[in-house]
Each structure stands twice: as structure tokens, then as C-alpha cells.
């Protein structure tokens, strides 16, 4: 590749700019929808039950590894469906991915039904709101299982440089969630059932994304056809197990705060954490969506190591600066917004808001690395450091959850990300990229 590859192609630039603009312009609308949704749920459930509802509703954050790392491989394969990087085996990667993830979804449904039969949700979650938990949480778990194969549609859209549509699909989930919440409100259902609308909104958005992705990519129903004979079965998803480890380590280090607090602290701490995490999530969604759009950009430039490193440095600086601005807004406005959302029922301290702001910054520093190092050996490097991050975050989180509550577990995550993700990436990523072997297709 020539030095021109450190510049974006016109179609890549359009996809990145439109996706980012759509996200920035649409964020106020999504925020309003989310705030209205949260306000309704808090008022209908109360402080104690809201923590449980939030814990169940955010199961997609706790278990993103349920796709076994396959979603990441599909994103890379989708970038090779056409253009100079075209690979004839790419479609078979997508076909096998759907077959595997539908099997995973079926297995999770069976597990959820088994937990319902023995009435074991209270033991697993560490909280309970009453006898209806076993039914409502089971429904939520089944909906979550269906989102696993459904999420491939968004990955395909990003891979084919339709980031703006992927952004709109993800944002539409907030509207679908609010619609489902209002539907439950109109029927005057009990509190725990409000855990379903967020997951139902995600599933509806994923279905929409899948329809768009299969249509625009030209795959259509062929995405569900048998895998071609020319493709080796296990090699189709080579490298995805390291990405699976990445998917396990990230929620252990970043999302188990709710679980730790539910077992070692009070319901009030869980609710404060959950409410502040929702505001933090609004900022992170903008950054992560913009960052994920660079995945196919880096895939197409795997042979241009010098240009890739320069692009990575620019992105790292830009994301860190944007995150710092967002963190300042979060620390300043977070407590007030929390009070408005909860109608004064939940008070969030400035210290907790500042902790989430710090977490946003250290995650943003690492974000470009996460979408750059996607080859099998690089995914292994990521997985090893993420395992260290998870150990630091979880270990220190267990130690501080009881005496310091929500503030303690957030700072534990900040420590883990800074020490085992942000710092190592700044020190070693340029060297790792320059050591890359010649390009080989579909090694995610």
C-alpha cells in the first residue's frame, strides 16, 4: 500500500462522518427518550426495585461475550465482501456465524427455562422483588438470547461502510424501548416487568438492522444457506476465541459493579450506580460508535503499517480529548440530571459522577487500539491484558464494594483500565503493528 492509505477513501470518509454526525445530532433525541423511559421506570418501581430492573435490563452489557467473539470476525469479513480486499470466503464466515449464534441462543433459552423451573434467579442476581421475578426475568433472558444472532446485522452494516445506518439502527432501540415501557405502563404492570422494554427495544432494533444489512450487502437469504464446501470449518472463525476472551474480560472488569454492589452493598448503592451508569453510557455510545467505524478502515490497511500507526496516534489523541470534555460535563451536570430523572428519589454524588468521567477518559484512550488489533495474534495480546484488567478491577472492586459502595467499584474499574489497557497500548501498539506479517484474508 502507498502512503495514501493513511488518508480515508471518499466512501470511508462519508460513512465515518455521517455516522458520527448522526450520532451527535441524534444523541439529544435518544437522551430525551432514555430520560423519559428512566423517569417512568423509577417512578413505577421505586429506588430499591429500580436497581434490580436496571441490573436485568443491562444484561447485554454484562454478557457481550455471548457471541463468542464471532461478531468481531463477521465485521472483518463484511469489510471483505467487496472492493480491493474482496475475499470469496467472506460470505461463508457470515453463514457459519449465524448458524453458531442461533445455536448459542437456543442453549441460553434452555438455561433460562431451567433457572425458572428451580426459581433460582434471586440466588444468581443477589436481589429479589417478589414471586413475579421468575417469570419476568425469564422472559428478559429469552429476549436477550435472541439479540445475540440479531446483533450481526449491525456488524455487517459497519463492515460494508454503512456506519450511518448502523448508528440509526442502534439509536432506534431507545424509541422502541420507550414504546414498550409506555405499553406496560398503560396496563399497570408490576415493577419487575419493566426490565423487559430495554431488551425488547434492542431486539427490535437488531431485527431492523439485520433486514437492512442483508438487503444492502446483497446477501439476502443466502446468509442463512449452508457453508460452502470450499471453506474449512474451524478456520472460518479463526481467532474468534481470543476475541471471546476479550468479550469475557471486558464485562468482568467494567460491568460487574452492579453485581458486586447487589451482593456486597445496599439497594440504594445499586440504584445510584445504575442511574449514573446510564448517563455515562450516553457519552460512551458516541465514542464507541465512532471508534467501531474504524474497524473496517484498519482491516483494509493491514499491509500499510506506517500509515496505520500514524492514523492510530491521531485517533487516540482525538478520542482522549473528546472524552475529557464529556467527563467534565458528566462530573458537573451528572448529580443534577440524576435528581431530575428520579424525581428526587435517587441522589448521586459529585464524587460518583467524577469517577464515571475518569472511566470514560481511560476507556477512550484504549478505544482505537481495540479496533486496530484484530488479527489472531493481536487479539491474543489484547486478551492477555484484558484478563489482567479484569483481575485488577474485580479484585479491587470486591475489596472496596462494601466500605465505599458505588464510588469504590467505579474507581476500581478506572485503575484496571488505566494500568492494563491504556498504558500498555500507548507503550507497545506501534511495535506490534510494525511486526505484522504479510496480509492474509479473514484472520480477524
N, C-alpha and C positions, 0 to 999 in steps of 0.2 A: 504494500500500500504506500501511497505517497504521503507527503506531509499534509496534503489537503484533507486527509482524513481526521485531522484534529478539528476540522470545521464540520458543522452539521450539513447534511444534504437538505435541499429545499423541503422535501416531503417530511423529513425528520424534524426540521425546524417548525414546520406548520403544526405537526402533531404535538410537539412539546409545548409550543406557545399556546395553541388553542386549549390543550388540556389544562395548562396552568391558569390561563385566563378564565376558563370555565369554572375551575375550582375556586379561584379567588372571588369571581363575581357571584358564583352560586353559594359560597360559604355563608354569607349573611342569611340567605333564604333557608339553607339547611340548618343553620344555627337557630333561627326562629322556630322552625319545625321541631327541632330537637328540644328546645327550651319549653315549648308548649307541651310536647309529649312528656317531658320530665315533670313539669309542673302538675299535669293531670295525675301522673302516677304517684308522685309524692303525696298529693292531697288525698288520693284514694287509698293509699296503703299505710301512710304514717311513716315515721322515721325508722322504726325497727324493721318492718316488713320491706321497706324500700331497699335496704341493704341486701336482703335475700333476693328480691326481684332483680336487682342490678347484677348480683352475682350469677344468677342463672341466665339472664339476658345477654351477658357478655361472655358466654361460654366460647364463642368464636375467637375471642382474644386469648383464652386460657388454653385452647387446643387447636392452634393453627397447624400443628404438625399432623393433624388427622389425614391430610392429603399425602402424607409420606414423602413430602418434598417433590411430588410429581408436578404440582402446579408450576414450580420454578422451571422444571425441564420443559414443560409444554410452552412456557413463554419463550424459551430459547428456540424451540422447534418452530414455533409460529413465525419467528423472525426469519426463518429459512424456508418458508413456503414459496417465496418468490424473490426476484431480484438477483443480484450477483452472488449472494450467499445461498441460492436455492439448493436444497437437498431433497432428492426424491423420497428419502425415507422419513421425512418430517411428518407426513400425514400419518404414517404408521405409529409414530410416537404418540400422536394425539389419540388415535384409535385405542391403543393399548392403555393409555392413561384413563380414558373414560371407562373401559372395562374394569380396570383395577379399582377405581374410585367408587363405582357403583357397588362393587363387592364390599368395599370398606363401609359404605353407607348402610348396606344391608346388615352387616355384622354389628354395627353400632345400634341399629334399631332393635336387634335381638337382645343385646346387652341392656338397653334401656328398659325393655319389657321385663327382663329378668329382675332388674333392680326394683321395678314397680311391684312385681309379684311379692317380693320379700319386704316391701316397704322400707327400702334402705337408703332413700335419698337424704333423710335427716342425718344419718351417720356419715355419709360421704361428704356432704356440704358443711356440716357443723352447725347448721341452723335449721329451724323449722317454724312454720307459721300455722300449722294445723293439718288435719286429715286430707285436705284437698291438695296438699303438696305432691302426693304420689301421682296424681292424675295430671296436674298442670305441668309439673317438671318433666314428666314422661313425654307429654306432647311437645314440650320445648326441645327435648333431646332428639326426638324424631325429626322435627323440623331442622335442627342443626345438622343431623346426619345427611339430610337431603341437600344442604348447602355445599357439601364437600365436592361432589361432582359438578354441581351447578356453578361453582366458582371458576371453573376452567374457561368459561366464556369470556370473562373479563381478561384473563391472561392472554387469550388468543387475540382479543381486540388490541391490547397493548403491543403484542408481538407483531401485528400487521400495521403498526403505526396509526392506529385509530384511538390514540390515547384520549382524545376529547370525548369520544363516545364512551370509553371505559369510565371516564370521570363522571359523565352524566348518569350512567347506569348506577355507579356507586352512590351518587348523591340522591338518586331517586328512591333509594331504600328508606331514607328518612321520611319521605312523603308517604310511602306505603306503610311504614311503621305507625305514623300518626293516624292514618286512616283506620288501621286495625285497633289502635288504642281507643279511638272515638267509638268504634263499633262495640268494644267491650264496655265502655262507659255507658253507652245507651242501653245496654242490657243489665246494668248494675251488677256486674260480676264481682266476686271477692278478690282481694288484693293479689294473691299469688299468680293469678291468671294473667296479670299484666306483664309477666316475664315473657310471654309468647310474642306480642307485637314486634319487638325489635328483631327477633329471629325471623318472624314471618316476613317482615319488610326486607331483610337481607335475602331471603329465598326468592321473593318475588322479583327483586332487582336482578338476582343471578339468572333467573329464567329469562328475563328480558335481555340480559347481556348475552346469554347463550344463543338466543334466536338471532340477534344482530351479528354475533361473531361468526356463526356458521353460514349465514347468508353472505356477509361481506367478504369472508375469506374464500368463498367458493366451495367450502367443504360440504355444506348441506348435510343430508342424512348419511353421506359417506363417512362422516366422522364416527359413526356407530357400526361401521362394517367390520368384518374380521380383519385382523392384522395380516398384511401381505406375507407370502411365503419367503420373499427375498430378505426379510428383516429378521435378525436374530432376536429371540425373545428377551433374554435378560439384558442384552446390550442396548435395547431401545431406551431403557431408563437408566443407563449407566450414570453413576454419580449422584443419583437421587437420594441414596441412603445417607450420604453426608449432609445433603440439604435437609433430610428428615431430622438428623441430629440437630442441625441449626434450628429447625422448627420446634423441636422439643426444648432446647436450651433457652430460646428467647422468652417464651411464656413463663418458664420456671423462674427466670431471672427478673422479668419485668411485670408479669401479670399475677403472680401468686400472692401479692399483697392482700388481696381480698380474702383469699383462703386463710392466710396466716392470721389476719385480723378476726375472721369469723371463728377461729379455733382458740386464739390466744388473747383476744381483746373483747371489746363490747360491740353491741349492735350499732351504737352511735358512731363509733370509730369507723365501722364498715360503711355506714351511710355517708359520712364526711369524705372518706376516701373515694367512694363511688361517684359522688357528685362532682368532686374536684377532677377526678379522672375523666369525666365526660367533657369538661372544658378543655383539659389538656389534649384529649383526643381530637377535638376540633382543629387545633393547631397542627398536631401530628399528621392528621389526614391530608392536609395541604402539602406538607413537606414530603410525606411518604409517597403520595400520588405523583408528585413532580419527580421524585427520585426514581420511582419504579419505571417511569417512562424512559429512563436512560439505559435500562437493561438491554433492550434490543439494539440501542445505539452502540453499546460496548461490545455486544456479541458480533456485530458486523465489522468491528475494528480489532478483532483479536490478534491479527497479524501486525498491527501498527502499534508497537509497544511504546515508542517515544511519544507519539501523539496521544495515546491513551493516558499515559501518566500526566501529561500536561492538562488534559481535559479533567482528569480526576482531581488534581490540585485546585483548579478553578472551581469545580463543583463543591469541594469540601469547604473552601473559604466562603462561598456564596451561601451554602446551607447553614453554616455556623452563624453567619451574620444575621440571616433571616430568623433563625431560631432565637438568637439573643434578643431581638426586637419583640418577638412573640412572647418570650419568657418575661420580659419586663411588663408587657400588657397583662399577662396572666397573674403575676405577683401583685400588680396594682389593682386590677379590677376583679380578680377571682372571688375574694370574700363577699364583695357586694353582689355580684351576679348570683352566687350561691344562695344568698339570703333572699333575693328576688325569686329565684326559681322555686325555692322550698316554702315560700310564704313565711319566712322567719322560723320555720321548724328545724332547719339544719344550719348550724353556724360553722363556717370554715375559717380557720385562722390564716393570717398572712404568712405565717411560717410554713404551713402546708402548701399554700399556693406557690411560695418561693421554691420549695422542694420540687414540685412538679415542673416549674420553669427550668430549674437546673437539669432535670432529667431530659427535658426537651432539647436542651443545648447539646448535651453529650451524645444523645442519640443522633442528632443531626450531623454531628462531626463524623460519625461512623456510617451514615446512610449511603454516601457514594461508594464506599468500599463494599457494602452488601450487595450492590447491583453490578459491581465490576468483577469481583472474584467468584465466578460461577463455573469455571472448569472443575472437573472432579478433584484434582489435587488442591486447587484453591478453595473449593468448598470444604475440603478436609481441614485446611488451615483455619478457615472460619469456624468450623465445628469445634475444633480443639479450644480456641479462645472463647467461644461462646459457652462451652462447658465450664471453663474457668469462671466466666462472668456469672453463670448460673449458680455455681458453688459459692462465690463470694456474696452474691445478692441474697440467696436463700439462707445461707449460714448466718450472715449478719442480720437478716430480716427476722429469723427465728429468735435471735438474741434480743432484739430491740422491740419486737411487736408488743410484748406485754408492758414494759415500762414506758415506752414512748409512743405507742399507738401508730396511727397512720403516718405521722411525720417520720417516724423511725424507719418504717419499711420503705418509704419512698427514697430516703437518703441512702438506704442500703442498696437500692437499685442504681442510684447515681454512682455510688462507689464502684459497683460491679462493672457498669458500662464504661466508666472512665478508665479504670485500671486494666480491664481485659478486652476492651474493644477499641475505644477511641485512641488510646496511647499506642497499642501495638500496630494499628492501621497506619498511623502517621509515621511510625518508625520503619515499617517493613513492606508496605504495599508497593512502592516503586520498584524495590528489588524483586519482589515476586512477579510483577508484570514483565520486567525485563528478562526474566528467566523462562518465559513461556516457550514451549516447543512449537514447531510448525502447526498451523491451524488444522484441526480435524473436525468434521461436522458432527453435530448432535452430542457432543460431550458437554453436558450442561454446566 
